[in-house]
Amino acid sequence: MIRLVSFDVWNTLLDINPMLDSMAMELGDLLGVCPVDAMEGITLAREMIKGMRARGEGNPRRPLEESQELLAGLFGAGVEAVRRAAARAVLGVGSEAVIPGAEETLAELKGRGLIVTATGNVMFWPGSYTRLLLERFGLMRYIDETFFADEVQAFKPLPQIFMKPLKAFDVRPEEAIHVGDTLAEDFEGALRVGMWAVWINPEAEGVKRIDERGFEVPDIWAVLEVLDRVAGKPAQSSQ
């Protein structure tokens, strides 16, 4: 029986593109470069950091600082410019960042009496900024607790970050399911600790079981169908 549902945040509950666009504008303004060049640097830094973490080379105790330093280094700038850009950027993100169906899905899960948590990596801005956006857009009312990499000093796909919510709510891995948009960080990381896992892949055609405890789905709505399947209930429309 599933008791806890853990969600990644960016590109699962919130679209990261409005935040990155806003940050590119602000970073470009602070550094005196065009937003296109700023975005190229941000994109490169994201790819480098994700690669490092996938290879186990990142520092789990400094996930935020490490990302900020890397991005600043690409522009030959100080870290304070990245921090300021992130602070200004979060103020410019509007409700268009909320993934369609996110609020409705979270509300349905709470209505079913499930524990709902958010487990997120950080890059360039602290987890507290992401929590602020979740509050601003009304999603935190459905989330029992958040676990961000800079606050728990572990990043996905490390097992420690997946175990945090389980220990906090005294839930066994087989009683929990993690939902996210990345195969390596979210899906494989959750499976590795014995949780169920859902990979949101917009190119997926319907709900498909791709592991003993893992599913590929096209959107967040489909999480409800996955939970019904895990519980052995007949499949129903997810919308």
C-alpha positions as CSV (number, residue, x, y, z in Angstrom):
1,M,0.0,0.0,0.0
2,I,1.3,3.4,-0.9
3,R,1.4,5.9,2.0
4,L,3.7,8.6,0.7
5,V,4.1,10.3,-2.7
6,S,7.3,12.3,-3.2
7,F,7.5,14.8,-6.1
8,D,10.4,16.4,-7.8
9,V,9.7,20.1,-8.3
10,W,11.2,21.5,-11.4
11,N,9.5,20.3,-14.6
12,T,7.3,18.1,-12.5
13,L,5.3,20.6,-10.4
14,L,6.8,23.8,-11.8
15,D,8.1,24.6,-15.3
16,I,11.8,25.6,-15.0
17,N,11.9,27.6,-18.2
18,P,10.3,30.8,-16.9
19,M,12.8,30.8,-14.0
20,L,15.7,30.2,-16.3
21,D,14.5,32.9,-18.7
22,S,14.1,35.3,-15.9
23,M,17.6,34.5,-14.5
24,A,19.2,34.9,-17.9
25,M,17.7,38.4,-18.2
26,E,18.9,39.4,-14.7
27,L,22.3,37.8,-15.0
28,G,22.8,39.5,-18.3
29,D,21.8,42.9,-16.8
30,L,24.2,42.5,-13.9
31,L,27.2,41.3,-16.0
32,G,26.6,43.5,-19.0
33,V,26.0,40.7,-21.5
34,C,23.1,39.9,-23.7
35,P,20.4,37.5,-22.3
36,V,21.2,35.0,-25.1
37,D,24.8,34.7,-24.0
38,A,23.7,34.5,-20.3
39,M,21.4,31.7,-21.2
40,E,24.1,29.8,-23.1
41,G,26.3,30.0,-19.9
42,I,23.4,28.9,-17.7
43,T,22.6,26.0,-20.0
44,L,26.3,24.9,-20.2
45,A,26.6,25.1,-16.4
46,R,23.5,23.0,-15.9
47,E,24.8,20.3,-18.2
48,M,28.2,20.3,-16.5
49,I,26.7,20.0,-13.0
50,K,24.2,17.3,-14.0
51,G,27.0,15.3,-15.5
52,M,29.1,15.7,-12.4
53,R,26.3,14.6,-10.1
54,A,25.5,11.6,-12.3
55,R,29.1,10.5,-12.1
56,G,29.1,11.0,-8.3
57,E,31.6,13.8,-8.6
58,G,29.6,16.6,-7.1
59,N,29.9,17.7,-3.5
60,P,26.7,16.7,-1.7
61,R,27.5,19.1,1.2
62,R,27.8,22.1,-1.2
63,P,25.3,21.5,-4.0
64,L,24.2,25.2,-4.2
65,E,27.6,26.8,-3.7
66,E,29.2,24.5,-6.2
67,S,26.7,25.3,-8.9
68,Q,26.9,29.1,-8.2
69,E,30.7,29.0,-8.3
70,L,30.7,27.1,-11.6
71,L,28.3,29.5,-13.3
72,A,30.2,32.5,-12.0
73,G,33.4,31.1,-13.2
74,L,32.1,30.7,-16.8
75,F,31.7,34.5,-16.9
76,G,34.8,35.4,-14.9
77,A,32.4,37.0,-12.4
78,G,32.0,36.8,-8.6
79,V,29.5,34.5,-7.0
80,E,27.5,37.5,-5.7
81,A,26.4,38.3,-9.2
82,V,24.8,34.8,-9.5
83,R,23.2,35.1,-6.1
84,R,21.7,38.5,-7.0
85,A,20.5,37.3,-10.4
86,A,18.7,34.4,-8.7
87,A,17.1,36.6,-6.1
88,R,15.9,39.1,-8.8
89,A,14.8,36.3,-11.1
90,V,12.5,34.6,-8.6
91,L,10.5,37.8,-8.2
92,G,9.8,37.8,-12.0
93,V,8.3,34.3,-12.2
94,G,4.5,34.2,-12.6
95,S,1.9,31.5,-12.2
96,E,2.5,30.4,-15.8
97,A,5.3,28.3,-14.2
98,V,2.8,25.9,-12.6
99,I,2.6,22.7,-14.6
100,P,-1.0,22.0,-15.9
101,G,-2.6,19.5,-13.6
102,A,-0.1,19.9,-10.8
103,E,-2.5,21.5,-8.3
104,E,-5.4,19.2,-9.1
105,T,-3.2,16.1,-8.8
106,L,-1.8,17.2,-5.4
107,A,-5.3,18.1,-4.2
108,E,-6.5,14.6,-5.2
109,L,-3.7,12.9,-3.4
110,K,-4.3,14.8,-0.2
111,G,-8.0,14.0,-0.6
112,R,-7.0,10.3,-0.6
113,G,-5.2,10.8,2.8
114,L,-1.7,10.3,1.4
115,I,1.4,12.0,2.7
116,V,2.8,14.4,0.0
117,T,6.4,15.7,-0.1
118,A,8.7,17.5,-2.4
119,T,12.3,16.3,-2.9
120,G,14.3,18.6,-5.1
121,N,17.9,19.2,-6.2
122,V,19.2,22.8,-6.3
123,M,21.2,24.7,-8.9
124,F,22.0,28.4,-8.8
125,W,19.2,29.3,-6.3
126,P,18.5,27.9,-2.9
127,G,15.6,25.5,-2.1
128,S,14.0,28.3,-0.1
129,Y,13.4,30.2,-3.3
130,T,11.7,27.2,-4.8
131,R,9.6,26.8,-1.6
132,L,8.6,30.5,-1.9
133,L,7.3,29.9,-5.4
134,L,5.4,26.8,-4.3
135,E,3.8,28.9,-1.6
136,R,3.1,31.8,-3.9
137,F,1.2,29.6,-6.4
138,G,-0.7,27.7,-3.7
139,L,0.9,24.3,-4.0
140,M,2.4,24.2,-0.6
141,R,-1.1,23.8,0.9
142,Y,-1.0,20.2,-0.4
143,I,2.6,19.4,0.5
144,D,3.4,18.1,4.0
145,E,7.2,18.8,3.9
146,T,10.0,19.7,1.5
147,F,13.4,18.3,1.2
148,F,15.9,20.3,-0.8
149,A,19.4,19.3,-1.6
150,D,21.1,22.4,0.0
151,E,19.2,21.8,3.2
152,V,19.6,18.1,3.6
153,Q,23.2,18.1,2.1
154,A,22.5,15.4,-0.4
155,F,21.4,15.5,-4.0
156,K,19.5,13.1,-6.3
157,P,20.3,10.4,-7.3
158,L,22.1,9.8,-3.9
159,P,20.1,7.5,-1.7
160,Q,20.3,9.8,1.3
161,I,18.0,12.4,-0.2
162,F,15.3,9.8,-1.0
163,M,15.5,8.4,2.5
164,K,14.9,11.7,4.2
165,P,11.1,11.9,3.7
166,L,10.8,8.2,4.5
167,K,12.5,8.6,7.8
168,A,10.6,11.8,8.6
169,F,7.3,10.1,8.2
170,D,8.3,6.5,9.3
171,V,7.4,5.1,5.9
172,R,9.1,2.0,4.4
173,P,10.5,2.4,0.8
174,E,7.9,0.0,-0.6
175,E,5.2,2.2,0.8
176,A,6.4,5.3,-1.1
177,I,6.5,6.4,-4.7
178,H,8.7,9.2,-6.2
179,V,7.6,11.2,-9.2
180,G,10.0,13.2,-11.4
181,D,11.0,14.2,-14.9
182,T,14.5,12.8,-15.1
183,L,15.4,9.1,-15.7
184,A,18.7,9.0,-13.8
185,E,18.1,11.4,-11.0
186,D,14.5,10.7,-10.1
187,F,13.4,7.3,-11.6
188,E,16.6,5.3,-11.1
189,G,17.5,7.0,-7.8
190,A,14.1,6.1,-6.3
191,L,14.2,2.5,-7.5
192,R,17.7,2.1,-6.1
193,V,16.4,2.6,-2.5
194,G,13.4,0.3,-3.0
195,M,10.8,3.0,-3.7
196,W,8.2,2.9,-6.5
197,A,9.1,5.4,-9.2
198,V,7.3,7.4,-11.9
199,W,9.1,9.0,-14.8
200,I,7.2,11.8,-16.4
201,N,8.2,11.7,-20.1
202,P,6.1,14.0,-22.3
203,E,6.9,11.8,-25.3
204,A,5.4,8.7,-23.6
205,E,2.3,7.2,-25.1
206,G,0.1,6.5,-22.1
207,V,1.0,4.8,-18.8
208,K,3.6,2.1,-19.3
209,R,5.2,-0.2,-16.7
210,I,9.0,-0.2,-17.4
211,D,10.3,-1.8,-14.2
212,E,9.0,-4.1,-11.5
213,R,8.3,-0.9,-9.5
214,G,8.5,1.7,-12.1
215,F,6.2,3.5,-14.6
216,E,6.7,5.9,-17.5
217,V,3.8,8.4,-17.9
218,P,3.2,11.4,-20.3
219,D,2.0,13.9,-17.6
220,I,1.4,14.5,-14.0
221,W,-2.3,13.5,-14.3
222,A,-1.2,10.0,-15.0
223,V,0.2,9.6,-11.5
224,L,-3.3,9.0,-10.2
225,E,-3.7,6.1,-12.7
226,V,-0.3,4.7,-11.5
227,L,-1.5,4.7,-7.9
228,D,-4.7,2.9,-8.8
229,R,-2.6,0.2,-10.7
230,V,-0.3,-0.2,-7.7
231,A,-3.3,-0.6,-5.5
232,G,-4.8,-3.1,-7.9
233,K,-7.8,-0.9,-8.8
234,P,-9.3,-0.9,-12.4
235,A,-7.7,1.7,-14.6
236,Q,-9.7,4.9,-14.9
237,S,-9.3,8.1,-17.0
238,S,-6.6,10.3,-15.5
239,Q,-8.4,13.5,-16.4
